[in-house]
Amino acid sequence: MTALAPEHATMPVAGRLGPEASPAEVAAHVAEAARQIRIQDVTVVHHAGAGHIGGDFSAIDVLATLYGAVLRITPETVDDPERDRFFLSKGHVAGALYTTLAAFGFLPVADLATFLKPLSALNGHPNRRKVSGVEANTGPLGHGLPVAVGHALAARLDGSPRRTFVLVGDGELQEGSNWEAMMTAAHQGLENLTVIVDRNHLQQGATTEDTNDLGDLAAKAAAFGLGVTEVDGHDHAALVAVLSAPPVVPGRPTFVIAHTHKGHPISFMSDNVAWHHKVPSAAQLEQALTELGADRPAGTKETS
């Protein structure tokens, strides 16, 4: 197949299934959205000549689950004060967020072709003043979680049922500001806050264990007063169940360790630290698109 330039590519805009949908139908809906998001994301990164595709592909299943089945927010309610909030603390995977927002109608699909171009709203880090659906400017690691804690506290002071979700990288947790924020969230009893860790064990240049080992992350988070649960970060049914559930511990923030693989599910990217911010060549793009089934219609499954 020949990869289309992003300005000529199309992506079906996924809506939300109704309450009558079964868990299996919801999981399949999210899985197909995630596949389409990956197809577009790898294409725009290739044509932009920059991006963080490994981290993008690590986080896309979480993002697709949140926007496709969990967050109480739609393109029509993006400015509603009672909307749920999502913060991408690992802001360098902005490409995955933009493509997810486009997949669910918050951003025109055609805008993805401008990714990282001069004067584009789609910068290397998300900007809330330029992109609908972005709640905060992120990129400096360790900033997103403290901001999310402030929003969760504001919701409680407002007497609002709105929830706050934040996605952090595991390497990012080496920043002390995150632990100060978690300690505050636990002290304040912010059960409306869910922290999701993209636990792929890789950061720029090396593993987290070789850089600054996080040790027993679940035990550490629990010791800071959070309710901890773990999930396969690429299992859409499991993600929907965990992220839609009540707080793990009533009266405490929830800390979800999502076990993922950098570059998932592409054979030459998966668990390969070189793909932290490597750009796929034309041949690698073609291989990735083939592995993602880009030549089959949306909504169909690969047959054996």
N, C-alpha and C positions, 0 to 999 in steps of 0.2 A: 504494500500500500504506500501511497505518498502522503506524507503529513501535510495537512492544510496549514497555511499561516493562520494565526489566531483571528485575524480580521475576517477570514472566510469560514471559520469553524462555527459550528452550532452546538448548543448544549440544551437539552430539554430542561425547562424550569420545573422543578419538583414542588408540588404543593404538599399540604399535610393531609394525611388520611383522616377520615372521620372516626368518631368514637366507636363505630361498629366494627372497625378493622380488628382482626385477630392479632395477637403478638407476632405470629409468624409472618403475617402480611406486612406489619409495620417494619419488622426486621428486614424483609426482602426489599421494601421500599427504600429504606435507609442504605442498604447495601448497594442498590443500583445507583442511588444518588452519589455515593462515595466513589463508585467506578467512574461515573461521568466526571466527577470533580477531578479525579486523578488524570483522566485523559486530557482535560483542558489545562490542568496545572502544569503537567510536564511539557505540553506544547508551548504555553506562554513563557515558561522559563527558558526553553530552548531558543525561542525567537527573541527574547529579551537579552539573552547572553549573560544572565545573572539570576540569582535566587538561591534558596535554601531547600532544594528539592528533597533531600533526605529527611529533614525534619518535617517538611510539608507532608510527605507520605506517611510518616510516623503518626501524625496528628489528625489526618483527614477523617478517619473513622469516628473519632470522638466528635469532631466538628459537625460531620454529617448527622450524627445521632442527636446532638444538641438541637440543631436547627430543624431537623426533619421529624423529631418526635418528642422533644423534651421542653425546650424553651417556650414560654408563653409570650411569643412575639411574632408578628407577621410584618410584611412590608407596609401594611396599612396601619399598624399600631407601633411603628418604630419610634414615634415620639410620645407615645402614651406614658404618662408618669407611672402607671401601674404595670408596665412591661417588666418581664424578667431581664436581668442584666447578664451579659457575658463579656468577660475580659480575657484577651489573649495576652497573657503576660510575656510569653516567649514570642515577642513581636517580630522577630526576624523571619518567622514563617508566615509573613503577611500574605504571600501568594496563595497559600492554602485558605486563608480567611476570605480573601477577595473572591476566589473561585467558589467557595461555599456560599457566600452571600449572593453571588450571581446565580448559583444553582437553585436558590430558594426565593429568587425574585427581588432581593433587596438592591441589586446592582444590575444594570444592563449587561448582558453577556458580551455585547460588542465592546464594552469598556475594557475588558480583559486584554485586548490587543494593545492598550496603551501602557501596560505594566512596565514601570521603571523608565518610561520615555520622558524626555524633558517636558516640564510643566504638567505632567500627568498627576491626577489625584491619587493614583495607585503607586504610592511610594514604597520604598523598601521596608518601611515600618508604617503601620496603620496610623492614620490621622483622623480624629473624630470630626474635625471641621471640614473635611473634604469627602468623606465616604459615609454614606448613610448606613447605619447599623454598627458602626464602630463606636464603642462607649468611651474609650480613652486612648490617648497616644501612648504607645508602648514600644519598647525596643531596648532601653537600658534595663538590663536584667535585674530582677528583684523589685521592680516598681509596681507591676500589675497587681500582685496580691495585696499589698498595703492599700492600694486604691479600692480594690474589691471589698476589703474589710470595711473601709469607710462607707461604701454604698450599702453594704449589708446592715451596718449600724444605723444608717439614715432610714432604711426601710423599717426597721424596728421602731425608731423614734416616730415615724409617720403612722405607725399602726398598720402598715401595709403588708399584704401576703406575698408581695413580689420576692423572688428568689435571686440570688447572685451566684454565678458560676465563674470560675477562673481556671484557665489552663496554664500550668507552669511546666517548664522543662526540668528534668532531673538534674542536669548540670547547673541550672539556674538556682537550685536549692542550696548551692554552695554560698550564695549571697545571704549574709546575716539578716538583712531587712525582712526576708521571708519569715524567718523564725520569730522575729519580733512581732510581725503581723499575726502569725498563728497564735502566739501567746496572748495577744490582745483579743483575738477572735474568741478563743476559749474562755478567757476571763469574762468577756461580755456575753457569753452564752449565745453566740450567733448561729443558731441552728438553721437559719435561712441561707447560710453560706456553704457552698460545695467547692472544695479545692480538688482539681484533677491534675495528677502528675503524669506527664508523658514519659513513662519509665522505659526508655530504650537503651539505657546504659552507655550512650555515646554522646560526646560533646565535640566541640571543635578540636580536632587533632588526636583525640585519644578517648579511652573509656572513662567513665566517671570514677571507676575504681582506681585507675592509674593516676587520675588528675587530683582528686580530693574525695576519697571514698566516703559515701553517705552511710555506710554500714547498714544496720537494720533500720531501714527507713520507716517501716510500719511501727516499730517499737518507739522510735524517736517521736513520730507524730502523736502517737498515743500518750507518750510522756508529757507532751506539750498540751494535752487536754482535748485532742480531736478524736472523733469517732472514725475509726479506720476500716476500710474495706478494700479488697483487691479484685481486679477483673482483667480478663484478656481484652486489651485495648483494640483488637481487631475483630472481636465477636460482637456483631451488631445487636443480636438478641440480648446478650448479657449486658451490653452497655445501656440499652434502653431500660432494662430492668433495674440496674444499679442507679442510673442517673435520674430515674423517675421515682425512686423509692423515698419514703420518709427518712429523716436523719438516722444514721446508724445508731447514734446514741441521742435520745431526746435531750434537748437543751445544749447540745454541743455542735460545733461545725463538723461537717463530714469531709474526710480526706480520702479520696479515691486514688489508689495506685493503679494506673492503667498500664499493664505490661505490653509493650509495643516493640516493633523492630524498625529501626531507621531505614528508610527506603522501601518499606513494605508495599506491595508484594513482588517488586521487580527483582528478578534473579540476580542481576549484577549490582544492584544497589543495596539489597537487604543486608543489614548489619555490617555495612562497609563504611567506615568512618570517612573515607575519601569523599563521600557524597554529602557531607555537611553543607557545602556550598559549591559543589562541582556542577557544571552545566553539561547536559547530555549532547553528544555530537548528533549529526543527522542520522547516522546508523544506529546509535543508541536510542534515539527518539523512536525510530521505526520499530526497534525491538521492544521497547517499553509499550508502545501502542498495540503491538501484536499481543503481548502478554496480557494487556488489559482488555483485549477483545474489542478494540476500537472499530473493527470492521463489521461488527454485528449490531443489529438494531437495538436501541435502548429498550431495556426491560426484558431482553431475552437472556437465557442462561446458556453457558457453554455446555455442549453435550459431549459425552465420552464415547 
